């Protein structure tokens, strides 16, 4: 059955691949991006099955207007994909204030405000799906990516609480947690802070070099990942999370097991602070 999708950040990476995949199989897509001309070729090929709008997700007023226009244009949108976002590379001390604000405004506030804008539409139509692009970096962390991880961990916390809020209305929410894939994250997909020599020989410096020199392992196939995202949007029950990539599975599992072991080691201390504890 033909579906209609709303996707942010469609100029490149997962958003672009998903848009092309869905159009090729006959679906309709409301695609948003800061430079709509970058999808001119797709517009020529697919006509009225592709609806385009310029959108910077940090502009909340514009985001709400575009969302309303997309639902008005198509009447019904089954799946919303919050994909717009980017990486910020550099040790916390190396980052400037403007870069920090932009990271949070784009990755965190942009995603939250998109969700808030579409929920009334999804609720009125009797349900739908919301896919939020997170990352394996929403469950673990690398030095040198502190603000990026802060944005993903914040997003994970928001949707952990928001998902059960909207479940009674038939709205399913899934956090997508891909590992490294060929989406340009380490080059065009990330902002780089000006390097400080004091971090050159630290773990943060090593991560910077791995990303910028193309030495960071990238096992994920972005096309296969998008295929799994599309599939999960069509499952009967929306899983809270979808992990994609062997690196994501291994890194997240190791992080969770480590945190669980640390928690268990503190059980006695935790219980000793209860009222009336002996």
C-alpha positions in Angstrom: 0.0 0.0 0.0 1.3 3.4 -0.9 2.4 5.5 2.0 3.2 9.2 2.5 6.3 10.2 4.4 7.6 13.5 5.9 11.4 13.6 6.1 13.8 16.3 7.3 17.4 16.7 6.2 17.0 15.1 2.7 19.9 16.8 0.9 22.3 13.9 1.6 23.0 10.9 3.8 20.2 8.8 5.2 17.6 11.4 4.3 18.5 11.5 0.6 18.8 7.7 0.3 15.4 7.2 2.0 13.7 9.8 -0.2 15.1 8.1 -3.3 14.2 4.6 -2.0 10.6 5.5 -1.2 9.9 7.4 -4.4 11.3 4.5 -6.4 8.9 2.1 -4.8 5.9 4.3 -5.4 5.4 6.2 -2.2 4.9 9.9 -1.7 7.4 12.1 0.2 7.3 15.5 1.7 11.0 16.3 1.7 12.5 19.2 3.6 16.0 20.6 3.4 17.7 24.0 3.5 18.4 24.0 -0.3 15.5 22.4 -2.2 17.3 22.8 -5.5 19.5 19.9 -4.5 16.5 17.6 -5.2 15.5 19.2 -8.5 16.4 16.0 -10.4 14.0 13.9 -8.2 11.3 16.5 -8.6 11.6 16.3 -12.4 11.5 12.5 -12.2 8.7 12.0 -9.7 6.4 15.0 -10.2 3.6 15.4 -7.6 4.7 12.4 -5.5 7.6 14.6 -4.2 6.7 17.7 -2.2 9.6 20.0 -1.4 10.0 22.7 1.2 13.0 24.7 2.4 13.5 24.2 6.1 16.2 24.9 8.8 14.9 22.9 11.8 16.3 25.6 14.1 13.6 28.0 12.9 10.6 26.8 14.9 8.1 29.1 13.4 9.1 27.9 9.9 9.1 24.3 11.0 5.5 24.5 12.2 4.4 26.3 9.0 6.1 23.7 6.8 4.6 20.8 8.8 1.1 22.2 8.6 1.5 22.8 4.8 2.7 19.2 4.2 -0.2 17.7 6.0 -2.6 20.1 4.3 -1.1 19.2 0.9 -1.2 15.4 1.3 -4.1 15.1 3.7 -2.6 12.2 5.6 1.1 11.4 6.4 1.7 8.0 7.8 5.4 8.3 8.7 7.5 11.2 10.0 11.3 10.8 9.9 13.3 13.3 12.0 16.7 13.0 10.2 18.1 16.5 10.1 21.3 16.8 12.2 25.1 16.8 12.1 28.2 16.0 14.1 30.5 18.3 16.0 34.1 17.2 16.4 36.4 18.5 19.1 37.3 18.3 22.7 34.8 20.2 24.9 37.4 22.9 25.7 38.1 23.4 22.0 34.4 24.2 21.1 33.2 27.8 20.9 29.9 29.0 22.3 28.3 29.4 18.9 29.1 25.9 17.8 27.7 24.5 21.0 24.4 26.4 20.6 24.0 25.4 17.0 24.6 21.7 17.9 21.9 21.7 20.5 19.5 23.9 18.5 19.7 21.6 15.5 20.0 18.1 16.9 18.0 18.5 20.1 15.6 21.4 19.9 14.9 20.8 16.1 13.9 17.2 16.8 11.8 18.0 19.8 10.0 20.8 18.0 9.3 18.7 15.0 7.8 16.0 17.2 5.6 18.6 18.9 4.5 20.0 15.6 3.5 16.7 14.0 1.8 15.0 17.0 -1.4 17.0 16.7 -1.7 16.0 13.1 -0.9 12.3 13.8 -3.3 12.3 16.7 -6.2 13.7 14.7 -5.7 11.2 11.9 -5.8 8.3 14.3 -2.1 7.5 14.5 1.2 7.1 12.6 4.9 6.5 13.1 7.7 8.8 14.2 11.2 7.7 13.5 14.0 9.7 15.2 17.5 9.4 13.9 19.7 9.0 16.9 23.0 7.1 16.8 25.0 4.4 18.6 26.4 7.6 20.2 23.1 7.9 22.0 24.1 5.0 24.2 27.9 5.2 24.4 30.5 7.9 23.8 33.8 8.7 22.2 36.2 11.4 23.5 36.3 14.3 21.1 32.5 14.2 20.4 31.1 15.3 23.7 28.6 17.8 22.3 27.4 15.5 19.6 26.9 12.8 22.3 25.2 15.3 24.6 22.7 16.0 21.8 22.0 12.3 21.1 21.7 11.4 24.8 19.3 14.3 25.3 17.2 13.2 22.4 17.1 9.6 23.7 15.9 10.8 27.1 13.2 13.0 25.5 11.8 10.3 23.4 12.0 7.7 26.1 9.5 9.8 28.0 7.5 11.1 25.0 6.9 7.8 23.3 4.5 6.4 26.0 2.8 9.8 26.1 1.6 9.5 22.5 1.1 5.7 22.4 -2.5 5.9 23.5 -3.2 7.8 20.3 -1.8 5.1 18.0 1.5 7.0 17.5 4.5 4.7 17.5 8.0 6.2 18.2 11.3 4.5 17.3 14.8 5.8 18.0 17.1 4.7 15.1 20.7 4.0 16.4 23.0 3.4 13.4 26.7 2.7 13.7 29.2 4.2 11.4 28.1 4.3 7.7 29.1 5.9 4.5 27.1 9.1 5.0 29.9 11.6 5.1 29.8 12.1 8.9 33.5 12.5 9.3 33.9 15.0 6.4 31.0 17.0 5.1 28.6 15.7 7.8 30.5 17.2 10.8 31.8 20.6 12.0 35.3 20.6 13.3 36.4 22.8 16.1 39.8 24.5 15.8 42.3 22.0 17.2 44.3 22.8 20.3 47.9 21.4 20.5 47.3 20.3 24.1 44.9 17.7 22.9 47.0 16.3 20.0 48.3 13.3 22.0 45.1 12.6 23.9 42.2 10.3 23.2 40.3 13.3 21.8 43.1 14.0 19.4 43.2 10.4 18.3 39.5 10.4 17.5 39.9 13.6 15.5 42.6 12.1 13.4 40.7 8.9 12.8 37.7 10.9 11.5 39.5 13.5 9.5 42.0 11.1 8.0 39.4 8.5 7.1 40.8 5.9 9.5 37.7 5.5 11.6 36.1 2.1 10.8 32.9 2.4 8.7 31.3 -1.1 8.5 27.7 0.0 7.9 26.0 -0.1 4.5 23.8 3.0 4.4 21.5 1.6 1.8 20.8 -1.5 3.9 20.3 0.6 7.0 17.7 2.7 5.2 15.9 -0.5 4.1 15.7 -1.6 7.8 14.4 1.8 8.8 11.6 1.6 6.2 10.8 -1.9 7.3 10.5 -0.9 11.0 8.1 1.9 10.1 5.8 -0.8 8.7 5.9 -3.2 11.6 2.7 -3.7 13.7 4.4 -2.7 16.9 6.9 0.1 17.0 10.1 -1.0 18.8 11.5 1.8 21.1 14.9 1.4 19.4 16.4 0.0 16.2 20.1 -0.8 16.3 21.8 -0.9 12.9 25.4 -2.1 12.3 27.6 -4.6 13.9 29.7 -1.8 15.5 26.6 -0.3 17.0 25.5 -3.6 18.5 29.0 -4.3 19.9 29.6 -0.8 21.3 26.2 -0.3 22.8 26.2 -3.8 24.3 29.6 -3.2 25.9 28.5 0.2 27.2 25.3 -1.1 28.7 27.0 -4.1 30.3 29.7 -1.8 31.8 27.1 0.5 33.3 25.1 -2.4 34.6 28.2 -3.9 36.3 29.0 -0.5 37.9 25.4 -0.1 39.1 25.3 -3.6 40.6 28.6 -2.8 42.4 26.9 0.1 44.1 23.7 -1.7 45.2 24.6 -1.8 48.9 25.5 1.9 48.9 22.3 2.8 47.1 20.1 0.9 49.6 22.0 2.2 52.6 20.6 5.7 51.9 16.9 4.8 52.2 14.9 6.2 55.1 15.2 3.8 58.0 18.1 1.9 56.5 20.2 0.1 59.0 
